[in-house]
Amino acid sequence: MKKETTVPVVKGRTYTIDILRLGTNGEGVGRVENFTVFVPGALPGETVEGRAEIVKRQYATAQLVRIVQPSPDRTKPACPVYDECGGCRLQHLSYEGQLREKRRQVKDALERIGHLPEVPVLPTIGADDPMSYRNKMQLPVAAGKKKHEPHIGCFAEKSHRVIDIERCPIQKDGNNLIIPVVRDWMREYKIPAYDEDRGTGIMRHIMGRVGVHSGEVMVCLVTAVDMVPHMKDLVRLLREKVPGLASVVQNVNKRHTNVILGEKTKVIFGSPTIHDAIGPLQFHISAQSFFQINSEQAQKLYETALAFADLKGEETVIDVYCGTGTITLFLAQQAKEAYGIEIVAPAIKDAIQNAKDNGIRNTQFILGDAAYKLPELLRSGVKPDVIIVDPPRAGCEEKVLYAVARVKPKRVVYVSCNPATLARDLAYMKKQGYKTVKVQPVDMFSQTHHVECVCLLTKNK
């Protein structure tokens, strides 16, 4: 008969915990008698007191009660609602500490999941400004406790309660200027917020987009109805208070859903798009467009991918999971020809338009599953020197990696937004004869636990 392991932690009791590292969600990870305890808000090197809240056979979570010995990297969060929001998990950690921890997160994933301790992980490329970087804002609107006092802000962690805010420290200033204007307009003209339980009201979300290089600002009002009263008054107020306002659009979403945008969008003022750039490339951005949230860091990410690709002007490049073609176009400028493969039809349409807008003619975008389109390209005579993969958080499908390995490019550049799935995929590619030469973390989302990486793989001789 198998003896059950005794759990040394009891729910409701308080324990002294030494924090060893950060977990994948930015929480402190410590131990009580060699038993793992997760403590949100705690930092590596700290000794804390934590009250056990959830106890499982393999781990427990604890609420931070008191910091006995603080980390020298602990700092005061810039956001007044930091403890409630949960959007930025690392504002209590100095920026230098954030960069170190993100590198460690990548290195740990490669060692524990990929069994690749030999792979060099370079120091994280940080941001010039780790605050005020988000060029896109999406804020829910809800009724406040008082009548005609709307709450505009962010959802409290693990709830649908909207925390009313004046501004968000990680948003661009142009986005933050929108919030008080819409709130004052709703209050003055008694525009009701949408009630998701009853399905009544008008205003659901406010979206702002800022063209970092153009200075243009877009306001998108997501409403539950087609006709919104006093819209002209709102446009007048926005034009007075938001410098660079170039577009006001209304998106109508009548569905009972958590999806923010509906299918119908109409222009109320100005243009249907604003402009921005990443390096030399120019982009038209609509309310629905995908565009990197951090324009400045995206350029560093793409320049790293370009450097790893080591293009001399005679190479053929294939970009798998190409999305709207930003990386494809970036590489096409130094390649002989570039192909982008994407399974999402609207993204391919945007990629083709982006190529036209930038006058880039040595690209071809293909709609379909890369697992099948890669062999088709090979059979048609296309022999890639470099393949780029930039998958979603779930990582690459094994059939796609198998297809990449069968094509046998000299170099593979892997752009990842999830160290865990990256480690898994690099381990698979090692079995297929590819060596991971180096991994470069890039901090795209400062103050959060997320980290992106660019990896160079070469074919073993």
N, C-alpha and C positions, 0 to 999 in steps of 0.2 A: 504494500500500500504506500502510495506516494505521500511523503510528508509535506504539508502546506507550509510555505514560507510565511513567517510572522512579519506583518507590516509594522514598522516602528513608529508610525505616525497615526494619531487619532484625531478625527474631525473635531474642530472647535478648540483644540489645545494650541498654545503658543510655543514656538520653538526658536532657539537661536540657530541661525543658518549662515554658513560661509558660502558666499556666491562665487562660483568658479568661472562662469562664462555667460554669454547671452544665448537664449534660444532662438529658433528660427523666426519667432514673432516678436523679438525684442525684449522678452521677459528674462529676468535673472534666473539662472539655473544653479541650484546648490544641492547640498546633501545633508540628510539627517541619518547618522549611522549607516552610511553608504547607500541610502535610499534617496532617489531623485525627487527634489521638490522645486517646482516652478514658482517664482515670486515676481509678478509684474511690478515694474517700477524699481527693482533692485539692479545694481550694477556689479560687474566683475570686480573682485577684490574687496567687496564690502562684507561686513558682518551685520546681519539684520535680525530682527525678531518678526516672525511671520505666523499668522493664525491659520491653521489648516482648514480649508474650505471644501475641497473635493479630494477624496482619498481612494485611489485605485490600487490594484495589486502591484503594479509596476511603478507608479509615480503618484505624487500629490501636488495640488496647487494650494498656495497660501496667500493670504492678504498681507501686504506689507503693513506692519504695526509701528515699527520704530527702526531707525537706522542707528545701529550701535557704533559702527566704524564706517564713515562715508568714504567713497572713492575720491581721489584728488581730481578725477574727471567729472565729478557731479557738478551740475550747473543749474541755475534757476531757469525754468522754461519761459520763453518769451510770450506764450499764449495764455490769456487769462482763463480759458476753458480747457486747458490741456488735460487736466485730470478727468474731465467728463467725456471729452470727445473720443479719444482713442485713435484718431487719424494719424497723428504723429506720435510714434511710440518712443522716440529717442531724444526728445527735446531736453530731457534732464541729463543728457550725456554731452560733454564738450564735442565740438566738431572734429577735433583731432582724434578724440576717442571713438567717434562714430566711424571714421575712416579706418582706424586700426581694427575695430570689431568687424567691419564688413569684409576686410581682407581675411581675418581669422575665420569668419563664417564660411567663406569660399574654400579656404584651405582645409577646414574640418570636414566639409562635405566631400572633397576630393579624397581625403584619407579614409573617412568612415564608410562612405557609400561607394565611392569608385575604387577604393584600394589603390590610390595613385599618389602615395606620399612623395614620389620623386618629382612631381610636376611643379615647376616654379610658379608661385603666385606673386605677382608684382604688387607694390604698394598701390592702394586705391587712388585713382585720379579724382581729386576733389573739385568742388565748385568754387568759383571766385566769390560768389555770394550764396551761402547755404540757406538763406531766407529769401522771400520774395521771388521765387523762381517759377511758380506754376502759371503758365499762360492760358490755362483753361480752368474755369470755375463752374461747378454744378452744385447748387444749394437748394435743398427742399424748403418749401413754404408751408407753414401750419398756423392754425388759429392759436392766439395766445389766450391766457386766462381771462383777460379783459376783452370786451367786445371791440372789434375793429382795431386790435393791437396785434398785428401779425408777427409771428416768429420766423425769421429768415436766418438760416445758419447751417448747422451740421447735425446729423443724427448722433445722439448719445450712444456710447459704445453698447453694442448688443441690444439695441432697442430702436423703436420708431419715433421716439420723442425728439423733437427738434429743439436744439439749443440755440437761442437767439444770440447772434454775434454782431459786432460793429464792423469787424474786419478779420481777415485770416492772415497771420504773419507770413505764411509761405506763398500767398497769392501775389501776383503782380499788382501794382498800385491801381492800374486801370480797372481791374476786376473789383477791387475793394471799393472803388468809388461808386459802383453800381448799387451796392447793397442799401445804403441809407436813402438813395433816391427812390428806389422801388418801395421801400418800407413806408416812407413819408407819403408817397402817392397812394398806396393802398389805404393808409390811415385816413388821408384827407378825403378821398372819394369813396371810402367804404367798400373797397373791392375785397370780397371774401376769399380767404384761403381755401384750398381744396381739402375736404375731409375724406380721407381714404376709406374710412369705415362706412360712412353714409353715402359716399359717392356724390357729395354736393360741394358747391363752391366753384371758384374760378382758377386761382393761381396755384400751380403745382410745383414748379421749379423755376429758378433763375439760372441761366447759363451766361457766363461771360467768356469772351476769348480776346486775347491781346496779341497783336502782331508785334513781336519783340523788336524786330528790325524796322518795321514800317511805322510803328506807333499807333496803328489803327486799332480800334476797339469795336467788338461786336457784342450786342446784347440780344440774347434769345430768351423769350418769355414762353414757358411751357404752360399751356392752359388746358382746362377741361372742356372749354366751350369755344365755338368759332368766333362769336362776337363779344368783344371785351369793351365795356364802356370807358370813356375818358382816355383812350389810348393816345390820342393826339396830345393830351396834357402830359402824359408820361414822356412822350418823345421830346416835347419842349423842355421838360425838366432835365432829361438826360443830356440834351444838347448844351444846356447851360452848365451842367455840373461835371460832365465827363469829357475831358480834352481828348481829341482824336476819335470821337465817336463817328464811325463810318457806316454802321449797319445796326438796324433794329429789326429783328424778325420774330414772328410768332409761330410757335410749333403747337399744333393741336393734338392732344393725347386724351381721348375719351375712354380708353380702356382701363379696366380695373387691374392694374399691373404694377410691378416694381420697375419695369423698363421706363427710363426717363423720357425718351423722345417718342413721339408718334410719327406717323407716316407723312402727315401734311404740314408743310412749312410755307409761310407767305411773308413777303418783305413788307414791313411797315414804313421803314425809312432807310434811305441810302441804298447800298449794294447788297446783293445776296452773299457776298464773300468779302473777307479781308485778306491781306497779303502778309506773308512772312518768308523768311529765308533760313536755310541751313547751309552755311558756307556760301558757295556761289549759286546755289539752286534756289529758285523762287517758287512759291506755292500759293495757290488760291485756297482759302480755308472757309468752308461753309459750316453751318451749325452741326451737320452730320459728319464732316470730314474727320478721318483719323489724322492726327498730327502729334508729334512728340510733345509731351507736357513741358519738358525743360529744353527750350531751344538751344541754350548755350551748351549744356552738357551733351545734347544729342550730336552737336558738331564734333565734340571731342570723341564721342563714341564712334562716329562714322570715320573720323580721321584715323582712329586706331585700327578699325577694320581695314581701311585702305592701306595703311602701313603694313599690316600683317599679310595682306594679299600680295604685296610686293610686285605690283604691276609695272611693266616696262613699255606697254603700248601695243604689244603683239598678242596678248592673251585673250582667250575666250573665257568668259565668266558666266556662271549660272547661279542665280539667287533663288534659293528654295524658300518657301514661305515669304514671298517678296512683298506682300501687303500692297500698299499704294506706291511701291517702287522707289522709295527714298534711297535706300542703300544701293539698289541696282543702278540708279542714275548717278549716285556719287562715284561708284566704281567705273561706270561706263566712260567717264571723262578720261580715264587713264588706261582703258582696255581697247582691244580691237573691236570686240562685240560683247554684248551682255544680254542675257536672257533672264527673265523673271517668271517664276511659276507660282501660282496662287489659286487656291480652290474656291475663294470667295469672289463671285462675279463683280459686285460693285467696286471692290478694291482694284481689280484688274482694269476696270473702266477708268478709275481715278489715275492709275499708274500710266495708262496710255495718254491721258490728258496732261499729266505732269511732264511726260517726255516731250510732248508737243510744245507746252508752255515754255520749256527751257531750251528748245531747239536741239534736243539730243536725238540723233537719228540712228545710232548704232545699237539700239535696243529692240527687243521683241518680248512682249508679255503674253504668257500662255495661261489660259484658264484650265485647271484640272488638278488631279492628284499627282504630286511629284513622284510617288512610287512608280507610276506608270509613264509619266511624261518624260522623266529622265532617260529611261531606256529608249523611248521613241526618238528623242533628240539624238541619242548616240547612233541609232540605226539610220537616221537621216544624214549622218555625216558630221554632226556637231561633236567635237572632242574638247571638253572643258579642261582648262589648265587649273582653274580655281573654282571651287563651289562654296557659296555662302549659305549658311542655314541660320535663320532667326525665328525659332519656333515660339509658340505661346508658352505659358508657365508649365504646362504638362510635358514640355520637351518634345523631341522628335519621335514620331512613330517609328517603330523598329523597321518596318518595311521601307520607310524613307531612308533611314541610315544604311540599310542593306543595299538599296539602289545607289546611294552615293558611293559606297565602297566598291560596288561592281563597276562603276564608271571609271574609277581609279584616277581621280584628279591628283596633281602634284601636291596641292595644298587645299585644306579645308579651313574656312574661317567660321567659327561657331559663335554667334551672338546669343547670349542667354539672359533671361530675367529670373532664373530660379536655380540657385547653386545645387540643390538636391537632384533635380532632373538632369542638370548639366553633368554632374559627376557620374550618374548612371549611363548617360549617352557616351561620355568619353571612355568609360570602361568598355562599352560595346565596341567602339571604334578601335580600341587597342587590340581587341581580338580579331578585328578585320584588317590589321596590319598598319594602323595609323598611330603615330606617336604624337602626344600632346606636348608641344614645344614650350608653350608658356600660356599663362592666363592673366589677363589684365582686368581687374575690377574697375568699374566706373560708377561713381555716385550720381545717379540720375535723380534720386528722390531723397534729398537731404532731410533729416529729422525723422525719417521713417526707417523701418528695418529692411527695406528692399534694397537689393544691389544687382546691378547688371554686370556682365562680363563679356569680354571679347577673347576668344581662344584661337591659337594657331595650331593646326595639326598638319603633319607632313607624312607622306607615304614612305614606309620603311623600304629600303632598297633590298 
